[in-house]
Amino acid sequence: MSKLPEMINKHQEEIRTDWLKQMNSSVRRADLMSNEELDAQSRELMSAIAKGVKSGDLANLDGPAWDEARDTLGAISASRAKQGFTTSETATFVLSLKQPIFNAVRRENASDPAALFDDIWKTTQLVDKLALITADAFQNVREKFIARQQEELMELSTPVVKLWDGILALPIIAHWIARAPRW
């Protein structure tokens, strides 16, 4: 039986602190996000992951125990898409959580190599699945942004002239005129 759920809950703040240090030295985008926002996102996600792992089901992140984690990842993805992050930068935010969890796993399982390997593998699978959820959520948000922008462009490309109050003039483009028989 894996000790990973217990370990994540026990060392949640330590893992998060280690995670923030690592992000500040490697994946942090100070031009797009403040330290306060990064701290809030990491705190919220770490809390949601800790709640999800309590279920003991690390393989199926579609279950209700993981609702909060999926919702949090969706909100983080939407926020980062609006701020101008890329898909890979957003997924890397989650993937960068591996090393801090590995560190906690190594400390807890120092005397048991089999348990160490098992928990490292479970961590890898868990964090990879969380990163995939993040990437999917990010892509969905980006697709919605693009669709909305396309609609806005279509509205801008159709000139509307206000003639009187409540009366508008719209151009009518008739392609059938070019094909109409000439008399």
GROMACS elastic network, one bead per residue, 0.5 to 0.9 nm:
[ bonds ]
;  ai    aj funct       b0    kb
    1     4     6  0.89848   500
    1   115     6  0.88238   500
    2     5     6  0.74107   500
    2     6     6  0.85769   500
    2    56     6  0.87463   500
    2   115     6  0.73345   500
    2   118     6  0.72856   500
    2   119     6  0.63455   500
    2   122     6  0.83105   500
    3     6     6  0.54512   500
    3     7     6  0.59574   500
    3     8     6  0.86582   500
    3   105     6  0.87678   500
    3   108     6  0.88071   500
    3   115     6  0.82742   500
    3   119     6  0.72676   500
    4     8     6  0.60126   500
    4     9     6  0.85429   500
    4    53     6  0.80079   500
    4    56     6  0.87883   500
    4   105     6  0.73863   500
    4   119     6  0.59445   500
    4   120     6  0.87453   500
    4   122     6  0.77284   500
    4   123     6  0.76314   500
    5     8     6  0.53066   500
    5     9     6  0.63282   500
    5    10     6  0.85477   500
    5    50     6  0.73490   500
    5    52     6  0.86183   500
    5    54     6  0.57867   500
    5    55     6  0.81763   500
    5    56     6  0.64107   500
    5    58     6  0.83993   500
    6     9     6  0.52653   500
    6    10     6  0.59598   500
    6    11     6  0.85329   500
    6    50     6  0.88257   500
    6    53     6  0.80976   500
    6    54     6  0.74373   500
    7    10     6  0.50328   500
    7    11     6  0.59667   500
    7    12     6  0.79597   500
    7   101     6  0.88119   500
    7   104     6  0.73215   500
    7   105     6  0.72261   500
    7   108     6  0.76043   500
    8    11     6  0.53321   500
    8    12     6  0.53233   500
    8    15     6  0.77365   500
    8    46     6  0.89313   500
    8    49     6  0.83708   500
    8    50     6  0.62278   500
    8    53     6  0.77919   500
    8   101     6  0.73800   500
    8   104     6  0.79686   500
    8   105     6  0.86829   500
    9    12     6  0.51120   500
    9    13     6  0.85883   500
    9    47     6  0.86782   500
    9    49     6  0.88239   500
    9    50     6  0.53856   500
    9    51     6  0.80974   500
    9    53     6  0.81162   500
    9    54     6  0.78999   500
   10    13     6  0.83094   500
   10    14     6  0.88143   500
   11    14     6  0.52110   500
   11    15     6  0.59412   500
   11    16     6  0.85041   500
   11   101     6  0.87864   500
   11   104     6  0.71014   500
   12    15     6  0.52364   500
   12    16     6  0.61891   500
   12    17     6  0.86921   500
   12    46     6  0.68453   500
   12    47     6  0.76978   500
   12    50     6  0.71555   500
   13    17     6  0.60666   500
   13    18     6  0.85368   500
   13    43     6  0.83458   500
   13    46     6  0.82099   500
   14    17     6  0.51578   500
   14    18     6  0.62082   500
   14    19     6  0.84860   500
   14   100     6  0.83944   500
   14   104     6  0.83387   500
   15    18     6  0.51608   500
   15    19     6  0.60074   500
   15    20     6  0.86777   500
   15    46     6  0.85049   500
   15    97     6  0.80933   500
   15   100     6  0.52762   500
   15   101     6  0.60425   500
   15   103     6  0.81689   500
   15   104     6  0.70680   500
   16    20     6  0.61666   500
   16    21     6  0.86557   500
   16    39     6  0.89847   500
   16    42     6  0.68089   500
   16    43     6  0.70535   500
   16    46     6  0.67725   500
   16    97     6  0.81408   500
   16   100     6  0.75309   500
   16   101     6  0.89030   500
   17    20     6  0.51940   500
   17    21     6  0.63542   500
   17    22     6  0.86967   500
   17   100     6  0.85582   500
   18    21     6  0.51818   500
   18    22     6  0.62456   500
   18    23     6  0.86940   500
   18    97     6  0.87922   500
   18    99     6  0.86200   500
   18   100     6  0.56250   500
   18   101     6  0.88364   500
   18   103     6  0.89430   500
   19    22     6  0.51296   500
   19    23     6  0.61656   500
   19    24     6  0.86436   500
   19    42     6  0.82191   500
   19    96     6  0.70272   500
   19    97     6  0.58486   500
   19    98     6  0.85896   500
   19    99     6  0.77597   500
   19   100     6  0.56057   500
   19   101     6  0.85491   500
   20    23     6  0.50550   500
   20    24     6  0.61068   500
   20    25     6  0.87145   500
   20    28     6  0.89932   500
   20    38     6  0.81555   500
   20    39     6  0.73931   500
   20    42     6  0.76289   500
   21    24     6  0.52354   500
   21    25     6  0.65418   500
   21    26     6  0.88662   500
   22    25     6  0.53352   500
   22    26     6  0.62328   500
   22    27     6  0.77979   500
   22    28     6  0.87964   500
   22    96     6  0.75834   500
   22    97     6  0.87808   500
   22    99     6  0.86212   500
   22   100     6  0.82299   500
   23    26     6  0.51362   500
   23    28     6  0.52449   500
   23    93     6  0.76298   500
   23    96     6  0.71593   500
   23    97     6  0.89882   500
   24    27     6  0.65461   500
   24    28     6  0.51298   500
   24    29     6  0.84709   500
   24    30     6  0.88689   500
   24    35     6  0.89831   500
   25    28     6  0.70030   500
   27    89     6  0.74264   500
   27    92     6  0.73310   500
   27    93     6  0.70387   500
   27    96     6  0.80632   500
   28    31     6  0.88634   500
   28    32     6  0.89381   500
   28    33     6  0.81854   500
   28    38     6  0.85439   500
   28    93     6  0.84125   500
   29    32     6  0.55522   500
   29    33     6  0.61645   500
   29    34     6  0.84305   500
   29    85     6  0.85010   500
   29    89     6  0.89507   500
   30    33     6  0.52748   500
   30    34     6  0.60924   500
   30    35     6  0.75523   500
   31    34     6  0.79308   500
   32    80     6  0.84897   500
   32    83     6  0.61265   500
   32    84     6  0.71659   500
   32    85     6  0.75402   500
   33    36     6  0.82381   500
   33    37     6  0.64089   500
   33    38     6  0.67261   500
   33    80     6  0.86313   500
   33    83     6  0.77864   500
   34    37     6  0.52914   500
   34    38     6  0.63231   500
   34    39     6  0.85814   500
   35    38     6  0.51022   500
   35    39     6  0.60063   500
   35    40     6  0.85454   500
   36    39     6  0.50581   500
   36    40     6  0.61410   500
   36    41     6  0.86421   500
   37    40     6  0.50147   500
   37    41     6  0.61086   500
   37    42     6  0.85338   500
   38    41     6  0.51607   500
   38    42     6  0.61104   500
   38    43     6  0.84906   500
   39    42     6  0.52489   500
   39    43     6  0.60558   500
   39    44     6  0.85540   500
   40    43     6  0.51158   500
   40    44     6  0.60526   500
   40    45     6  0.85204   500
   41    44     6  0.51764   500
   41    45     6  0.60452   500
   41    46     6  0.84207   500
   41    72     6  0.84020   500
   41    76     6  0.69442   500
   42    45     6  0.51959   500
   42    46     6  0.59047   500
   42    47     6  0.84334   500
   42    93     6  0.89750   500
   43    46     6  0.52270   500
   43    47     6  0.61189   500
   43    48     6  0.86253   500
   44    47     6  0.52456   500
   44    48     6  0.62543   500
   44    49     6  0.87072   500
   44    69     6  0.87332   500
   44    72     6  0.71496   500
   45    48     6  0.50391   500
   45    49     6  0.60923   500
   45    50     6  0.85118   500
   45    68     6  0.87367   500
   45    69     6  0.65026   500
   45    72     6  0.62158   500
   45    73     6  0.72236   500
   45    76     6  0.87745   500
   46    49     6  0.51056   500
   46    50     6  0.60960   500
   46    51     6  0.86571   500
   46    69     6  0.86323   500
   47    50     6  0.50922   500
   47    51     6  0.63203   500
   47    52     6  0.86856   500
   47    69     6  0.83615   500
   48    51     6  0.51365   500
   48    52     6  0.61808   500
   48    53     6  0.87477   500
   48    66     6  0.76422   500
   48    67     6  0.85789   500
   48    68     6  0.56277   500
   48    70     6  0.85058   500
   48    72     6  0.73115   500
   49    53     6  0.61170   500
   49    54     6  0.86131   500
   49    66     6  0.76000   500
   49    68     6  0.81832   500
   49    69     6  0.58248   500
   50    53     6  0.53813   500
   50    54     6  0.64543   500
   51    54     6  0.53506   500
   51    55     6  0.74802   500
   51    65     6  0.71767   500
   51    66     6  0.76100   500
   51    68     6  0.80950   500
   51    69     6  0.81786   500
   52    55     6  0.58686   500
   52    56     6  0.78283   500
   52    57     6  0.79269   500
   52    58     6  0.80811   500
   52    61     6  0.81489   500
   52    64     6  0.85897   500
   52    65     6  0.50477   500
   52    67     6  0.79809   500
   52    68     6  0.77172   500
   52    69     6  0.69030   500
   53    56     6  0.53425   500
   53    57     6  0.65663   500
   53    58     6  0.63160   500
   53    65     6  0.79300   500
   53    66     6  0.80717   500
   54    57     6  0.79117   500
   54    65     6  0.80449   500
   55    58     6  0.79567   500
   55    65     6  0.61479   500
   55    66     6  0.85473   500
   56    59     6  0.88830   500
   57    60     6  0.60275   500
   57    61     6  0.75627   500
   57    63     6  0.85038   500
   57    65     6  0.83679   500
   58    61     6  0.67618   500
   58   122     6  0.73932   500
   58   123     6  0.87190   500
   58   125     6  0.81837   500
   58   126     6  0.62046   500
   59   122     6  0.83873   500
   59   125     6  0.76851   500
   59   126     6  0.70899   500
   59   129     6  0.86896   500
   60    63     6  0.62908   500
   60    66     6  0.85682   500
   61    64     6  0.82086   500
   61    65     6  0.78032   500
   61    66     6  0.55829   500
   61    67     6  0.82316   500
   61    69     6  0.87722   500
   61    70     6  0.81960   500
   61   126     6  0.84066   500
   61   129     6  0.76628   500
   61   130     6  0.81153   500
   62    65     6  0.82083   500
   62    66     6  0.65319   500
   62    67     6  0.75479   500
   62    70     6  0.84459   500
   63    66     6  0.57339   500
   63    67     6  0.69827   500
   64    67     6  0.50954   500
   64    68     6  0.82540   500
   65    68     6  0.74718   500
   65    69     6  0.84437   500
   66    69     6  0.52247   500
   66    70     6  0.62223   500
   66    71     6  0.86085   500
   67    70     6  0.52127   500
   67    71     6  0.60804   500
   67    72     6  0.84966   500
   68    71     6  0.50495   500
   68    72     6  0.59696   500
   68    73     6  0.84957   500
   69    72     6  0.50444   500
   69    73     6  0.60814   500
   69    74     6  0.85099   500
   69   130     6  0.83549   500
   70    73     6  0.51058   500
   70    74     6  0.61150   500
   70    75     6  0.86697   500
   70   130     6  0.79960   500
   70   133     6  0.70484   500
   70   134     6  0.80766   500
   70   137     6  0.88937   500
   71    74     6  0.50079   500
   71    75     6  0.62155   500
   71    76     6  0.86085   500
   72    75     6  0.51080   500
   72    76     6  0.61083   500
   72    77     6  0.84583   500
   73    76     6  0.50578   500
   73    77     6  0.59560   500
   73    78     6  0.85186   500
   73    94     6  0.89450   500
   73   130     6  0.79335   500
   73   131     6  0.87485   500
   73   133     6  0.71997   500
   73   134     6  0.55299   500
   73   137     6  0.73851   500
   73   138     6  0.88510   500
   74    77     6  0.50772   500
   74    78     6  0.61382   500
   74    79     6  0.85680   500
   74   133     6  0.80135   500
   74   134     6  0.65722   500
   74   136     6  0.87523   500
   74   137     6  0.53225   500
   74   138     6  0.72075   500
   74   141     6  0.86091   500
   75    78     6  0.51305   500
   75    79     6  0.61095   500
   75    80     6  0.85438   500
   75   137     6  0.85284   500
   76    79     6  0.51040   500
   76    80     6  0.60658   500
   76    81     6  0.84830   500
   76    90     6  0.83196   500
   76   134     6  0.81260   500
   76   137     6  0.89838   500
   76   138     6  0.85102   500
   77    80     6  0.51489   500
   77    81     6  0.59917   500
   77    82     6  0.86055   500
   77    85     6  0.89902   500
   77    87     6  0.85202   500
   77    90     6  0.66858   500
   77    91     6  0.86900   500
   77   134     6  0.62160   500
   77   135     6  0.76630   500
   77   136     6  0.89014   500
   77   137     6  0.60726   500
   77   139     6  0.85402   500
   77   141     6  0.75561   500
   78    81     6  0.51150   500
   78    82     6  0.62813   500
   78    83     6  0.86568   500
   78   137     6  0.74802   500
   78   138     6  0.61893   500
   78   140     6  0.88269   500
   78   141     6  0.58531   500
   78   142     6  0.80714   500
   79    82     6  0.52961   500
   79    83     6  0.62941   500
   79    84     6  0.89030   500
   79    85     6  0.89691   500
   80    84     6  0.62819   500
   80    85     6  0.53318   500
   80    86     6  0.79498   500
   80    87     6  0.88808   500
   80    89     6  0.89835   500
   80    90     6  0.68515   500
   80   138     6  0.80162   500
   81    84     6  0.53528   500
   81    85     6  0.55611   500
   81    86     6  0.70318   500
   81    87     6  0.79223   500
   81    90     6  0.83028   500
   81   138     6  0.64806   500
   81   139     6  0.86470   500
   81   141     6  0.70575   500
   81   142     6  0.65270   500
   81   145     6  0.89910   500
   82    85     6  0.76427   500
   82   141     6  0.88053   500
   82   142     6  0.84651   500
   82   145     6  0.87456   500
   85    88     6  0.82371   500
   85    89     6  0.61042   500
   85    90     6  0.64963   500
   86    89     6  0.51524   500
   86    90     6  0.62344   500
   86    91     6  0.86533   500
   86   138     6  0.86733   500
   87    90     6  0.51869   500
   87    91     6  0.61818   500
   87    92     6  0.84808   500
   87   134     6  0.85222   500
   87   135     6  0.60286   500
   87   136     6  0.89540   500
   87   138     6  0.63598   500
   87   139     6  0.71894   500
   88    91     6  0.50477   500
   88    92     6  0.58517   500
   88    93     6  0.85602   500
   88   135     6  0.76083   500
   89    92     6  0.50042   500
   89    93     6  0.63768   500
   90    93     6  0.52643   500
   90    94     6  0.71817   500
   90   131     6  0.83946   500
   90   134     6  0.72019   500
   90   135     6  0.71736   500
   90   138     6  0.77021   500
   91    94     6  0.53872   500
   91    95     6  0.62062   500
   91    96     6  0.86163   500
   91   130     6  0.85697   500
   91   131     6  0.51137   500
   91   132     6  0.73602   500
   91   133     6  0.87794   500
   91   134     6  0.59560   500
   91   135     6  0.57578   500
   91   138     6  0.87129   500
   92    96     6  0.57494   500
   92    97     6  0.86510   500
   92   131     6  0.75021   500
   93    96     6  0.55018   500
   93    97     6  0.73227   500
   93   131     6  0.82877   500
   94    97     6  0.55895   500
   94    98     6  0.80239   500
   94   127     6  0.69262   500
   94   128     6  0.82646   500
   94   130     6  0.69531   500
   94   131     6  0.55335   500
   94   134     6  0.77609   500
   95    98     6  0.58858   500
   95    99     6  0.85842   500
   95   124     6  0.89722   500
   95   127     6  0.61628   500
   95   128     6  0.67350   500
   95   130     6  0.81539   500
   95   131     6  0.61149   500
   96    99     6  0.65079   500
   96   100     6  0.79103   500
   96   127     6  0.88524   500
   97   100     6  0.57161   500
   97   101     6  0.64798   500
   97   102     6  0.87154   500
   97   127     6  0.72346   500
   98   101     6  0.53027   500
   98   102     6  0.59981   500
   98   103     6  0.86421   500
   98   120     6  0.88254   500
   98   123     6  0.68619   500
   98   124     6  0.67549   500
   98   127     6  0.65093   500
   98   128     6  0.88295   500
   99   103     6  0.61521   500
   99   104     6  0.87819   500
  100   103     6  0.50989   500
  100   104     6  0.65643   500
  100   105     6  0.87529   500
  101   104     6  0.51273   500
  101   105     6  0.61253   500
  101   106     6  0.85483   500
  101   120     6  0.83424   500
  101   123     6  0.72285   500
  102   106     6  0.60097   500
  102   107     6  0.86130   500
  102   116     6  0.89780   500
  102   119     6  0.83103   500
  102   120     6  0.61747   500
  102   123     6  0.74325   500
  102   124     6  0.89055   500
  103   106     6  0.51439   500
  103   107     6  0.63462   500
  103   108     6  0.87487   500
  104   107     6  0.51720   500
  104   108     6  0.62199   500
  104   109     6  0.85660   500
  105   108     6  0.51665   500
  105   109     6  0.59247   500
  105   110     6  0.80988   500
  105   115     6  0.89734   500
  105   116     6  0.64874   500
  105   119     6  0.66625   500
  105   120     6  0.69207   500
  105   123     6  0.88699   500
  106   109     6  0.52500   500
  106   110     6  0.54620   500
  106   116     6  0.62906   500
  106   119     6  0.89527   500
  106   120     6  0.83824   500
  107   110     6  0.54682   500
  107   111     6  0.89341   500
  108   111     6  0.82071   500
  108   112     6  0.88527   500
  108   116     6  0.81092   500
  109   112     6  0.52355   500
  109   113     6  0.69113   500
  109   114     6  0.86032   500
  109   115     6  0.62366   500
  109   116     6  0.51007   500
  109   117     6  0.88968   500
  109   119     6  0.85878   500
  110   113     6  0.69385   500
  110   115     6  0.89240   500
  110   116     6  0.70847   500
  111   115     6  0.88442   500
  111   116     6  0.84638   500
  112   115     6  0.54428   500
  112   116     6  0.61316   500
  112   117     6  0.87735   500
  113   117     6  0.61202   500
  113   118     6  0.85158   500
  114   117     6  0.52776   500
  114   118     6  0.61666   500
  114   119     6  0.86557   500
  115   119     6  0.60191   500
  115   120     6  0.84127   500
  116   119     6  0.53425   500
  116   120     6  0.60933   500
  116   121     6  0.85799   500
  117   120     6  0.51135   500
  117   121     6  0.61171   500
  117   122     6  0.86106   500
  118   121     6  0.51929   500
  118   122     6  0.62108   500
  118   123     6  0.85987   500
  119   123     6  0.59792   500
  119   124     6  0.84838   500
  120   123     6  0.50117   500
  120   124     6  0.61500   500
  120   125     6  0.86990   500
  121   124     6  0.50576   500
  121   125     6  0.62924   500
  121   126     6  0.86087   500
  122   125     6  0.51568   500
  122   126     6  0.60537   500
  122   127     6  0.85594   500
  123   126     6  0.50784   500
  123   127     6  0.59942   500
  123   128     6  0.82870   500
  124   127     6  0.54113   500
  124   128     6  0.59378   500
  124   129     6  0.85132   500
  125   128     6  0.52007   500
  125   129     6  0.61576   500
  125   130     6  0.86514   500
  126   129     6  0.52604   500
  126   130     6  0.62700   500
  126   131     6  0.86910   500
  127   131     6  0.61058   500
  127   132     6  0.86232   500
  128   131     6  0.50139   500
  128   132     6  0.62488   500
  128   133     6  0.87058   500
  129   132     6  0.50432   500
  129   133     6  0.62570   500
  129   134     6  0.85738   500
  130   133     6  0.50988   500
  130   134     6  0.62144   500
  130   135     6  0.87287   500
  131   135     6  0.61530   500
  131   136     6  0.86058   500
  132   135     6  0.50374   500
  132   136     6  0.61056   500
  132   137     6  0.84776   500
  133   136     6  0.52084   500
  133   137     6  0.61130   500
  133   138     6  0.85267   500
  134   137     6  0.51456   500
  134   138     6  0.60319   500
  134   139     6  0.85811   500
  135   138     6  0.50203   500
  135   139     6  0.61148   500
  135   140     6  0.86024   500
  136   139     6  0.51573   500
  136   140     6  0.61944   500
  136   141     6  0.86813   500
  137   140     6  0.51305   500
  137   141     6  0.62554   500
  137   142     6  0.86388   500
  138   141     6  0.52153   500
  138   142     6  0.61818   500
  138   143     6  0.86408   500
  139   142     6  0.50332   500
  139   143     6  0.60687   500
  139   144     6  0.85995   500
  140   143     6  0.51466   500
  140   144     6  0.62868   500
  140   145     6  0.86978   500
  141   144     6  0.51460   500
  141   145     6  0.62440   500
  141   146     6  0.86893   500
  142   146     6  0.61523   500
  142   147     6  0.85964   500
  143   146     6  0.50965   500
  143   147     6  0.61301   500
  143   148     6  0.85672   500
  144   147     6  0.51041   500
  144   148     6  0.61125   500
  144   149     6  0.85291   500
  145   148     6  0.51687   500
  145   149     6  0.61127   500
  145   150     6  0.85942   500
  146   149     6  0.50230   500
  146   150     6  0.61091   500
  146   151     6  0.86424   500
  147   150     6  0.50642   500
  147   151     6  0.62945   500
  147   152     6  0.86792   500
  148   151     6  0.50975   500
  148   152     6  0.62152   500
  148   153     6  0.86423   500
  149   153     6  0.61125   500
  149   154     6  0.85900   500
  150   153     6  0.50686   500
  150   154     6  0.62269   500
  150   155     6  0.86935   500
  151   154     6  0.50879   500
  151   155     6  0.63078   500
  151   156     6  0.87156   500
  152   155     6  0.50904   500
  152   156     6  0.62841   500
  152   157     6  0.87044   500
  153   157     6  0.60992   500
  153   158     6  0.88587   500
  154   157     6  0.50941   500
  154   158     6  0.66012   500
  155   158     6  0.56318   500
  155   159     6  0.81023   500
  156   159     6  0.68563   500
  156   160     6  0.89847   500
  158   170     6  0.76640   500
  158   171     6  0.77569   500
  159   169     6  0.85441   500
  159   170     6  0.66183   500
  159   171     6  0.72693   500
  160   168     6  0.65353   500
  160   169     6  0.58539   500
  160   170     6  0.52611   500
  160   171     6  0.77562   500
  161   167     6  0.86729   500
  161   168     6  0.55566   500
  161   169     6  0.50531   500
  161   170     6  0.67257   500
  162   165     6  0.72088   500
  162   166     6  0.77645   500
  162   167     6  0.61113   500
  162   169     6  0.62899   500
  163   166     6  0.81124   500
  163   167     6  0.55581   500
  163   168     6  0.55263   500
  163   169     6  0.66487   500
  164   167     6  0.50122   500
  164   168     6  0.71059   500
  165   168     6  0.81088   500
  174   177     6  0.59824   500
  174   178     6  0.81813   500
  175   178     6  0.59774   500
  175   179     6  0.73886   500
  176   179     6  0.52253   500
  176   180     6  0.60592   500
  177   180     6  0.51065   500
  177   181     6  0.85478   500
  178   181     6  0.84705   500
  179   182     6  0.87583   500
